[in-house]
């Protein structure tokens, strides 16, 4: 059974930083693409960033230059370093893993950025 467990969310002031982690179990982590999504109240879930098994990375325009996604295959963990946080980054952040048409989601971690 595949499980994804996020951590690292919290309350931070605008301009601050947070680092999210997502630990995967029950899957061949290194073979999976991994991504971070977020959902703000009243809005649809949106892609923030993803990283492929080959370490190719892609970011939403709204976070380019501020967020960095990385992975540690030895620890089955994907990270999202978030710098220069803004109030509109406030959302529940979800980790997603996918490969060959199968996807899995974590339970989410709340990020709140105060102005």
SULMOQUI-V714881 format. One record per helix or strand of 2 or more residues. SS is the DSSP state (@ for helix, = for strand). FROM is the first residue (numbers start at 1). TO is the last residue. If there is no record, write none. Layout:
# SULMOQUI-V714881
ss=SS from=FROM to=TO
ss=SS from=FROM to=TO
This chain:
# SULMOQUI-V714881
ss== from=3 to=7
ss== from=10 to=13
ss== from=18 to=25
ss=@ from=29 to=31
ss== from=33 to=39
ss== from=46 to=51
ss== from=57 to=59
ss== from=67 to=72
ss=@ from=73 to=75
ss== from=77 to=82
ss=@ from=87 to=89
ss== from=91 to=99
ss== from=102 to=105
ss== from=109 to=114
